[in-house]
Structures are given as C-alpha cells and as structure tokens.
Amino acid sequence: MKHLSLFCLLFCFVLSSALAQETEVDTAYYRNPLQRRAILTADPEDNRTLRQPKRGRLTGINEMGSELWQRVTETQTWYVSAEGSFRSDASTLTNTLNGLVSNPTQVKAAWGALFGYTYRNAWAVETGYVNAPIHLPIRIANGADPLTFDYKNSGNGIPLRIKRRIGSGKRTENGTGFWLTAGAWLVPNGNAPMDDFRLIGYISRNRGSRTDTLRLTNTTTTANRITGLAEAGIDYAVRLSSFLELGTFVRKYWGFGDALRSEIIYTVNNASEQQSFITANGTGWSFGIALRYIYGRQHELSRQ
C-alpha cells in the first residue's frame, strides 16, 4: 500500500511536468529589434483631428468676409490737396497804334492748397487758397528787339468749387473717374503802385525830311480792388492707395470786372494824339495736376 501511494505521487508529478512543457511562451520581447512584431496601435486619447480646422468651414468664413466687404460702401471722405498748373491769361487791347503796341497771351505757373469733402463718391465741394496772378502784358515794337512790360495783380484767389462724378466703371466706388467741375472765385487785386513807363523815339519818313519825335506814355492801375471769376472744367482722378489720390484737370475761366487797366497815350511832335486801353480780368485756361491726401473716411454696410 505504501508503494502504491508513492507510485501515484510520482505519476502525477510527471504528468504535470509534461503539461507545463506544452505551454507556449511569447518571447518576442526578447528578440532582436529587427525581428520584433509591431504591437503599437493608435492612441485612443489622440484628438489632433479634432483640433484641425475643416477646410470647408474656412472657405465659408472667407466667402462670408468677402461678401461683407463687397457690401461696404465709402459714403464720405475729407481731404487736403496741393495742386500746380500752367495758366494762360488773356487781355483786351482797343488800339494797336498802327502796329506799335500788342498784348500777347501770357502762360504762367500757378499753385494752390485746398481742402474738400466728398459725398457717396458722386458729389464733392472744395475751397482754399490759389496763387494765380492776373497778368497784363504790353509789348512795344522796336525792330528785332521789342520791349516787353508785364503787370500783375496780387495773385491771391479764393475758389469755391463743386464737382460731380460722371461715367461708370469697376473702380468708381472709390472716386476714380471723371468729374465735372464748376465754381466761382473771389479775387482781391490789391492796390500796389505800378511802374509806369515813358518812351521817346525819332523817325524820318524820307531822306532829308524833318525828323518826327514820337512819345509813348503808359499808366497802369488796379481797376477794381476786388473782382471775381467763374470757372468750368473736367477732372480725372485715380486712387493710388487708401489715402492718396492723383488728379489731372483742365479748366476755363471767365473774369467778372477788370482787375488791371492800362492807358497808353501816343503823340507825334506833341501835336497828334492817340489813345489805347488794355484791360485784364483773368479770362483764360489752366492745365494742371493735384495730389490729394484723404485724412478721413466714413463707410456704411449696405443691406441686401
């Protein structure tokens, strides 16, 4: 009996050892790194995809911003401008005194500084100061070397100008385009004394005949202390940036009242006498450019 119990115990030990040898052990962890199996998986806590913005949503935001910007309209602007031009100045002559006197048209430079206001890129008004003297030229025939005298007023001018944009185009919403202009000027002529001149000459009609003595006397004065101008023209403006605008213009002027007046007396041997008058009122043309700085703007969002 004792031997039988010992036999059963040994048999159970052998059987358990055999079952233990059949158990499969995963030794992949101890293998060469080149022979290991991939055991990494996606981390369930990884939420990067949630942080990435969707392309469709960004497109919608951009489209919305673009749509809102297209609905923004520039309604009012305030600006200051500097302009320079060349201005022709005509005068009126009543008598050439047998071709002795003429009054050529003058072309002189002018400049101005103005400030203005625009409403809905359709209407504008501006005023300021312009230095554009009214000239009264006198030319006396003297062979190949004529004598020239140039008189002018104070040069001060205060314009008030109204502008209306015309035409249409892709960029007319910011003022670019053609503008019709009309306005009036207040012109203080001043009362500075003018330099008068007296000329004397001699002429013989035939050889051996008596020599005649010619005298020419001029007196120039300010005809009126204050006169006015009317103007009409056309401008073209282009917006260079959000705050700068470049313009070109052509304008026609009509004078109201004589600014300057010259009286010329012509005598021969102190006996015969003729008179001639020259007047200047500012009538003429101007061609120039203007640079405007927009220092204030107001917008509104239009409804659809």
Steps between C-alpha positions, in 0.01 A plus 500: 500500500781728580664427165177563312462850650855590407442381143189722462683804632785455249254447215318831576832689514608370160162584345508858630853550365393386154203744496728782611739435211214534247414861617599757227700795627514823290865594484458771238601764750846344530555465126729713288331842434504421129298182564238647738136516401325833484283526804435879507143617437328837464476685827130545580584825683651656188253784402712693248239449234258693716736797520554525123255748340287367224580637159138545413437716805796733424378542146162600632654761732709648219202514271296668773773762557530566130125540472490743791788705353317526169203644685711774668458835323716812541249774574704805609863614478694806612824598329767765454666555164786683336477594134725655239411623154588714203250775434447709190398861558335704226447876487311740276664774284292778345758655263834370368616854414594405146660173609714661767329333800387138556387286796621138466329228705699402807549142627616495860526248784245492782460297819244446770415322826142387559287279720186319392217263579338226290162337545434145377774536238259699287515859628791703631562855616838665563643837587830648607770734370645529148789720393425581137582861404302679229748637246484803272781486242605786270738453209643802314640446151869588483644332195644155574505566875150592621448647846282295737329618818306263726258620768311276743268517798563358849448144377268399782189297424238322713306242295184310591457198276225237462575169330277225361634157397386370161526167322531154646764235547625221723680738739256788516406399855818670628476821298710395202368647176402825333352795686326809362587814695352846533579781737560865581801696626541803722805693374654776718713699255683717750595863441877492465640781280603400146814614320397727215723554198573782257669430165633741241611430144583671173400419144572649155258411226729606211867583471550866568152545646429622848543254784187432702507451874287212631396471859326207670370533855340219701309507829389167656271483802287252692158540347308346791612399848299175486381308193376149431538201271268227380643163404397173335714197435553127506720297736622143491589339833659164580538350847866405557442351845254519786618852583649646181329617183651652185299727272546689176279787387415743221307817589361804326471838678288807434579825678240727661628856516835634388786426736762715320475784255767674291464830312755566226531847341681534170610843368695620197682833539274577796218568256298195390387269775360148510391286791491128562363304796595152620294320762546162670237315703639145534328335204699199381576129535695282741648150483639328807522215748386459861613264776242435771547346844185341644517545877146387586258243364159366595349170382165329527386138462232480235200270553399229253 
